[in-house]
Amino acid sequence: MDFSKVFPLVVLLLIGLASECSAHECYVCSNQTGNTEKCLNTVKICQQGEDACLTEIRWGSTPYFSLGAQKQFYVSKRCAKKEICQRIRTKHMPYCTHIWYEDWTCSACCLGDRCNYYVIVSKPGKGVDVHVD
């Protein structure tokens, strides 16, 4: 057995395993009516470079205007790059009002495996928390 030919393959394999071991995981779901079932049970291994978990919570009526429609929470979770996550959070800040009779959207970013299990979004500068079960 010629180790000079096998050694580079072993090194590549170990590098591949090391990068796979450091893969980041987030809970993922899209427009769910609460932080239940799919949002708590679906985990995704994030792509390379996606180092944050993004959670978006929206309060409003159905996507299509309907007179007298009930308002409810819509929860979405996904992997994201930290920079994109911060950009989305900044974009939503003016609309993160938590006023029950208005439509609003808030977002949160976190770092760490499965850090977005809970949905807790603070109103900027007011210290008000929303916890959706």
LOFI-450582 format. One line per field, with one value per residue: residue number from 1; residue in one letter; x, y, z of N, C-alpha, C, CB in turn. Coordinates in Angstrom, 1 decimal, padded with zeros to 4 digits, m for minus. Glycine has a CB too. Example, Ala and Ser with C-alpha at 12.3 -4.5 7.8 and 13.67 -1.06 7.14 Angstrom:
residues 2
pos c(1,2)
code c(A,S)
n.xx c(013.2,012.8)
n.yy c(m005.7,m002.2)
n.zz c(007.8,007.1)
ca.xx c(012.3,013.7)
ca.yy c(m004.5,m001.1)
ca.zz c(007.8,007.1)
c.xx c(013.2,012.9)
c.yy c(m003.3,000.0)
c.zz c(007.8,007.9)
cb.xx c(011.3,014.1)
cb.yy c(m004.5,m000.6)
cb.zz c(009.0,005.7)
end
This chain:
residues 133
pos c(1,2,3,4,5,6,7,8,9,10,11,12,13,14,15,16,17,18,19,20,21,22,23,24,25,26,27,28,29,30,31,32,33,34,35,36,37,38,39,40,41,42,43,44,45,46,47,48,49,50,51,52,53,54,55,56,57,58,59,60,61,62,63,64,65,66,67,68,69,70,71,72,73,74,75,76,77,78,79,80,81,82,83,84,85,86,87,88,89,90,91,92,93,94,95,96,97,98,99,100,101,102,103,104,105,106,107,108,109,110,111,112,113,114,115,116,117,118,119,120,121,122,123,124,125,126,127,128,129,130,131,132,133)
code c(M,D,F,S,K,V,F,P,L,V,V,L,L,L,I,G,L,A,S,E,C,S,A,H,E,C,Y,V,C,S,N,Q,T,G,N,T,E,K,C,L,N,T,V,K,I,C,Q,Q,G,E,D,A,C,L,T,E,I,R,W,G,S,T,P,Y,F,S,L,G,A,Q,K,Q,F,Y,V,S,K,R,C,A,K,K,E,I,C,Q,R,I,R,T,K,H,M,P,Y,C,T,H,I,W,Y,E,D,W,T,C,S,A,C,C,L,G,D,R,C,N,Y,Y,V,I,V,S,K,P,G,K,G,V,D,V,H,V,D)
n.xx c(000.8,000.7,001.4,001.8,m000.1,m002.5,m002.5,m003.1,m005.9,m007.0,m006.5,m008.2,m010.6,m010.8,m010.8,m013.2,m015.0,m014.5,m015.5,m018.2,m018.9,m018.9,m021.2,m024.0,m027.2,m030.6,m034.0,m036.7,m039.4,m042.4,m044.5,m046.3,m049.1,m048.4,m045.9,m045.5,m045.7,m044.6,m042.7,m041.3,m040.3,m038.9,m035.8,m033.0,m029.9,m027.7,m026.5,m023.1,m021.7,m024.0,m024.6,m026.3,m029.5,m032.7,m035.6,m038.9,m041.7,m045.0,m047.9,m051.1,m053.8,m055.1,m053.0,m054.3,m056.4,m059.3,m062.4,m063.0,m061.5,m059.9,m057.1,m053.9,m050.9,m048.1,m045.5,m042.2,m039.2,m035.7,m032.4,m029.7,m027.4,m025.4,m025.1,m027.2,m029.4,m029.2,m029.7,m032.4,m033.7,m033.2,m034.7,m037.3,m037.7,m039.0,m041.6,m042.2,m044.3,m046.1,m048.7,m052.0,m054.2,m053.1,m051.3,m048.2,m044.6,m041.9,m038.5,m035.9,m032.5,m030.2,m027.4,m025.9,m026.4,m029.7,m030.8,m033.1,m035.5,m037.5,m039.9,m039.3,m039.6,m038.5,m039.8,m038.3,m036.4,m038.5,m038.8,m040.8,m042.0,m042.9,m044.2,m044.8,m046.7)
n.yy c(m001.2,002.1,004.8,007.5,008.1,007.5,009.1,011.9,011.6,010.7,013.0,014.9,013.7,013.8,016.6,017.2,015.8,017.2,019.8,019.1,018.3,020.7,021.9,024.0,024.2,025.0,025.6,025.3,026.7,027.8,030.5,029.6,029.1,029.5,028.9,026.0,022.4,022.0,024.1,023.5,021.0,020.6,020.5,021.9,021.4,024.0,025.8,026.2,029.1,030.2,031.3,032.0,031.9,032.8,034.3,035.1,036.9,037.5,039.6,039.6,039.6,037.1,036.4,037.5,040.2,040.3,041.3,042.0,039.8,037.7,038.5,037.0,035.2,034.7,032.5,032.2,030.5,030.2,029.3,031.6,034.1,035.9,038.7,039.2,038.5,040.5,042.7,042.2,042.3,045.0,046.2,045.4,046.7,049.3,048.5,046.8,047.0,045.9,046.5,045.6,046.0,046.6,045.5,043.9,043.2,041.5,040.6,038.3,037.5,034.8,033.1,030.0,026.4,025.4,027.6,029.0,027.9,028.9,031.6,034.6,037.9,041.1,044.4,047.1,049.1,049.3,047.2,045.2,042.0,039.4,036.3,033.4,030.6)
n.zz c(000.0,m000.9,000.9,000.3,m001.6,m000.4,001.9,001.3,000.6,003.0,004.6,003.3,003.8,006.6,006.9,005.7,007.4,009.8,009.1,008.7,011.3,012.6,011.7,011.7,013.4,013.0,014.0,011.8,010.0,008.3,008.2,010.2,012.5,015.1,017.7,017.5,017.0,013.9,014.0,016.2,015.9,013.5,012.3,010.7,009.1,008.7,005.8,004.6,005.9,006.9,009.8,011.8,013.4,012.3,013.4,012.6,013.5,012.9,013.3,012.4,009.9,007.6,004.7,002.5,002.2,004.2,005.1,008.5,009.3,011.7,013.7,014.0,015.2,013.1,012.6,011.5,010.9,010.3,008.8,008.6,007.3,009.5,009.0,007.2,008.7,010.7,009.1,008.3,010.7,011.5,009.4,010.1,012.5,012.7,012.4,014.4,016.5,018.3,018.7,019.2,017.5,015.1,012.1,012.5,012.4,013.7,014.3,015.2,015.9,016.5,017.8,017.7,018.2,017.4,018.7,018.4,019.4,021.2,020.9,021.4,021.4,021.7,022.1,020.5,022.6,024.5,026.2,026.2,026.0,023.7,023.8,022.1,022.2)
ca.xx c(000.0,001.4,000.8,001.9,m001.3,m003.6,m002.5,m004.0,m007.3,m007.3,m006.5,m009.4,m011.8,m010.8,m011.3,m014.7,m015.7,m014.4,m016.4,m019.5,m019.1,m019.2,m022.4,m024.9,m028.5,m031.7,m035.4,m037.2,m040.8,m042.8,m045.9,m047.1,m050.0,m047.9,m044.7,m045.9,m045.5,m043.5,m041.7,m040.5,m039.9,m038.2,m034.5,m032.2,m028.5,m027.6,m025.5,m021.9,m021.8,m025.3,m024.1,m027.3,m030.9,m033.6,m037.0,m039.8,m043.1,m045.9,m049.2,m052.0,m054.9,m054.6,m052.2,m055.2,m057.4,m060.6,m063.1,m063.4,m060.7,m059.3,m055.7,m053.2,m049.5,m047.5,m044.1,m041.3,m037.8,m034.8,m031.0,m029.4,m026.1,m025.5,m025.3,m028.5,m030.3,m029.3,m030.4,m033.8,m034.1,m033.2,m035.8,m038.5,m037.8,m040.1,m043.0,m042.3,m045.0,m046.9,m050.1,m052.9,m055.1,m052.3,m050.4,m046.8,m043.6,m040.7,m037.6,m034.8,m031.4,m029.5,m026.2,m025.8,m027.3,m031.1,m031.1,m034.4,m036.6,m038.5,m040.1,m039.4,m039.2,m038.6,m040.1,m037.1,m036.5,m039.6,m038.7,m042.0,m041.8,m044.0,m043.9,m045.8,m046.6)
ca.yy c(000.0,003.4,005.8,008.8,008.3,007.4,010.2,013.1,011.3,010.7,014.4,015.5,013.1,014.4,018.0,017.1,015.4,018.3,020.8,018.6,018.3,022.1,022.4,024.8,023.7,025.9,025.2,025.9,026.6,029.0,031.0,028.7,029.9,029.5,028.2,024.6,021.3,022.1,025.1,022.9,019.7,020.5,021.1,021.9,021.7,025.2,025.8,026.9,030.6,030.5,031.2,032.5,031.4,034.0,034.0,036.3,036.8,038.5,039.6,040.2,038.8,036.2,037.1,038.2,041.1,039.8,042.2,041.3,038.7,037.6,038.6,035.9,035.2,033.8,032.3,031.6,030.3,029.7,029.6,032.9,034.7,036.9,040.0,039.3,038.4,041.8,043.6,042.0,042.8,046.4,046.5,045.2,047.5,050.3,047.8,045.9,047.8,045.0,047.1,044.5,046.3,046.9,044.4,044.2,042.2,041.6,039.5,038.1,036.6,034.2,032.3,028.7,025.3,025.3,028.7,029.6,027.1,029.8,032.8,035.8,039.1,042.3,045.6,047.9,050.3,049.3,046.1,044.4,040.7,038.6,034.8,032.7,029.1)
ca.zz c(000.0,m001.1,001.8,m000.3,m002.4,000.5,002.9,000.9,000.7,004.4,005.1,002.8,004.5,007.9,006.8,005.4,008.7,010.8,008.7,008.9,012.7,013.1,011.1,012.6,013.2,013.4,013.8,010.6,009.6,007.5,008.4,011.1,013.3,016.4,017.8,017.9,016.1,012.9,014.4,017.4,015.6,012.3,012.4,009.5,009.1,007.9,004.8,005.0,006.0,007.6,011.2,012.7,013.2,012.2,013.7,012.3,014.0,012.3,013.8,011.4,009.4,006.6,003.7,001.6,003.0,004.4,006.1,009.8,009.6,012.9,013.6,014.7,015.0,012.1,013.0,010.6,011.4,009.2,008.9,007.9,007.6,010.6,008.4,006.6,009.9,011.3,008.2,008.3,012.0,011.4,008.5,010.8,013.8,012.7,012.3,015.6,017.5,019.3,018.9,018.9,016.4,013.8,011.7,012.8,012.2,014.5,014.0,016.2,015.5,017.6,017.4,018.5,017.7,017.9,019.6,018.1,019.9,021.7,020.1,022.4,020.7,022.5,021.4,020.6,023.5,025.4,027.1,026.2,025.4,023.2,023.9,021.4,022.4)
c.xx c(000.9,000.8,000.9,000.6,m002.5,m003.7,m003.3,m005.5,m007.8,m007.4,m007.8,m010.6,m011.9,m011.2,m012.8,m015.5,m015.7,m015.4,m017.9,m019.9,m019.4,m020.4,m023.4,m026.3,m029.5,m033.1,m035.9,m038.7,m041.2,m044.3,m046.8,m047.9,m049.6,m046.6,m044.9,m045.5,m044.3,m042.4,m040.8,m039.9,m039.0,m036.9,m033.7,m030.8,m028.2,m026.4,m024.3,m022.1,m023.1,m025.0,m025.1,m028.7,m031.8,m035.0,m037.8,m041.1,m043.9,m047.3,m050.1,m053.1,m054.3,m053.9,m053.1,m056.3,m058.7,m061.3,m063.5,m062.6,m060.0,m057.7,m055.1,m051.7,m049.1,m046.0,m043.4,m039.9,m037.0,m033.3,m030.8,m027.9,m026.3,m025.8,m026.7,m029.6,m030.4,m029.9,m031.9,m034.4,m034.2,m034.4,m037.1,m038.7,m038.9,m041.5,m043.2,m043.0,m045.7,m048.2,m051.1,m053.8,m054.4,m051.6,m049.0,m045.9,m042.4,m039.8,m036.5,m033.7,m030.7,m028.4,m026.1,m026.8,m028.7,m031.5,m032.4,m035.6,m037.8,m038.7,m040.3,m038.8,m039.5,m038.9,m038.9,m037.3,m037.6,m039.6,m039.9,m041.6,m043.0,m043.5,m045.1,m045.7,m047.3)
c.yy c(001.2,004.5,007.2,009.1,008.3,008.6,011.4,012.8,011.3,012.1,015.1,014.9,013.7,015.8,018.0,016.7,016.5,019.4,020.4,018.6,019.7,022.7,023.0,024.3,024.8,025.2,025.9,025.6,027.8,029.3,030.1,029.6,029.9,028.8,026.8,023.7,021.5,023.0,024.5,021.6,019.6,021.3,020.9,022.2,022.9,025.0,026.5,028.4,031.0,030.3,031.7,031.8,032.7,033.5,035.3,036.0,037.9,038.4,040.3,039.2,037.9,037.1,037.9,039.0,040.4,040.7,041.4,040.1,038.8,037.8,037.4,036.0,034.3,033.7,031.7,031.6,029.7,029.9,030.9,033.2,035.8,038.3,040.2,039.3,039.8,042.8,043.4,042.5,044.3,046.9,046.5,046.1,048.5,049.7,046.9,046.7,047.1,045.6,046.1,044.8,046.6,045.6,044.9,043.0,042.5,040.4,039.4,037.2,036.0,033.4,031.1,027.7,025.4,026.4,029.3,028.8,027.9,031.0,033.9,037.0,040.3,043.5,046.5,049.1,050.3,048.2,045.2,043.1,040.1,037.1,034.1,031.2,028.4)
c.zz c(000.0,m000.3,001.2,m001.2,m001.5,001.5,002.5,000.9,002.1,005.0,004.6,003.5,005.9,007.9,006.6,006.7,009.7,010.4,008.9,010.4,013.2,012.4,012.1,012.3,013.7,013.2,012.6,010.4,008.9,007.7,009.1,012.0,014.8,016.5,018.4,016.8,015.1,013.3,015.5,017.0,014.3,012.4,011.1,009.8,008.2,006.9,005.3,004.9,006.7,009.1,012.2,012.4,013.3,012.5,013.4,012.8,013.5,013.0,012.8,010.9,008.3,005.5,002.8,002.5,003.0,005.5,007.3,010.1,011.0,012.7,014.4,014.5,013.8,012.4,011.8,011.2,010.3,009.6,008.1,008.2,008.6,010.1,007.9,007.7,010.5,010.4,008.2,009.6,012.0,010.5,009.2,012.0,013.8,012.8,013.5,016.7,018.6,019.6,018.4,017.7,015.1,013.4,012.0,012.5,013.0,014.1,015.0,015.5,016.7,017.0,018.3,018.0,018.3,018.8,019.4,018.4,020.3,020.8,021.2,021.6,021.5,021.6,021.5,021.5,024.5,026.5,027.2,025.5,024.8,023.2,023.2,021.7,021.3)
cb.xx c(m001.0,001.6,001.5,003.1,m001.5,m003.5,m001.0,m003.6,m007.6,m006.3,m005.3,m009.5,m011.6,m009.4,m010.5,m015.0,m015.0,m013.0,m016.2,m019.7,m017.9,m018.0,m023.1,m024.8,m028.8,m031.7,m036.3,m036.5,m041.7,m042.5,m046.5,m046.2,m051.4,m048.9,m043.8,m047.4,m046.7,m044.1,m042.4,m041.4,m041.0,m039.1,m033.7,m032.8,m027.6,m027.3,m026.0,m020.7,m021.8,m026.5,m022.8,m027.5,m031.3,m033.5,m037.2,m039.8,m043.1,m046.0,m049.3,m051.2,m056.1,m055.8,m051.4,m055.9,m057.4,m060.6,m064.3,m064.8,m059.6,m059.6,m055.2,m053.7,m048.8,m047.8,m044.0,m041.3,m037.8,m035.1,m030.2,m030.4,m025.4,m024.3,m024.2,m028.8,m029.8,m027.8,m029.8,m034.1,m033.1,m031.9,m035.8,m038.7,m036.5,m040.0,m043.1,m040.9,m046.0,m046.1,m050.2,m053.7,m056.0,m051.3,m050.6,m046.6,m043.2,m041.0,m037.0,m035.3,m030.4,m030.4,m024.9,m026.1,m026.6,m031.4,m030.0,m034.5,m036.1,m038.2,m041.4,m038.6,m039.9,m037.4,m041.4,m036.7,m036.5,m040.9,m038.4,m043.1,m041.1,m044.4,m043.6,m045.8,m047.3)
cb.yy c(000.0,003.8,005.8,008.9,007.2,006.1,010.6,013.6,009.9,009.9,015.2,015.2,011.5,014.3,018.7,016.1,014.2,018.9,021.3,017.2,017.7,022.9,021.3,026.3,022.4,027.2,025.4,025.4,026.4,028.8,031.3,027.7,029.4,028.8,029.0,024.5,021.1,022.6,026.3,022.8,018.8,021.2,020.4,023.0,020.4,026.4,026.5,026.4,031.1,029.7,031.9,034.0,030.4,034.6,033.7,036.5,036.7,038.3,040.4,040.6,039.6,035.5,036.2,037.3,042.5,038.3,042.8,041.0,038.5,036.3,040.0,034.6,034.7,034.4,031.4,032.5,029.4,030.3,028.4,034.0,035.2,036.9,040.3,038.1,037.4,042.2,043.3,040.5,042.3,046.9,045.6,043.8,048.1,051.2,047.1,045.4,048.7,044.9,048.5,044.1,047.4,048.0,044.2,044.7,042.0,041.6,039.6,037.5,037.5,033.4,033.1,029.0,024.0,023.9,029.7,030.0,026.1,030.2,032.7,035.5,039.2,042.6,046.3,048.4,051.5,049.3,046.6,045.1,039.7,039.0,034.3,033.0,028.8)
cb.zz c(001.2,m002.6,003.1,m001.2,m003.5,001.3,003.1,m000.5,000.0,005.2,004.6,001.3,004.6,008.6,005.7,004.3,009.3,010.8,007.3,008.3,013.4,012.8,010.2,012.4,013.9,012.6,015.1,009.3,010.9,006.0,007.0,011.9,013.1,017.4,018.8,018.2,015.3,011.6,014.8,018.6,015.5,011.1,013.6,008.5,008.8,008.8,003.5,004.1,004.6,007.1,011.3,012.6,014.4,010.8,015.2,010.7,015.6,010.8,015.2,010.2,008.9,005.9,003.0,000.6,002.5,004.8,005.4,009.8,008.5,013.7,014.2,014.2,016.3,010.6,014.3,009.2,012.7,007.9,008.4,008.2,006.3,011.5,007.3,005.6,010.9,011.7,006.7,008.2,013.2,010.8,007.3,011.2,014.1,011.5,011.0,016.0,016.7,020.6,018.2,020.1,016.8,014.0,010.1,014.2,010.7,016.0,012.6,017.5,014.6,018.6,017.5,020.0,018.0,018.5,019.5,016.6,021.0,023.2,019.2,023.7,019.3,023.4,021.9,019.2,022.7,024.7,028.5,025.5,026.4,021.7,025.3,019.9,023.8)
end
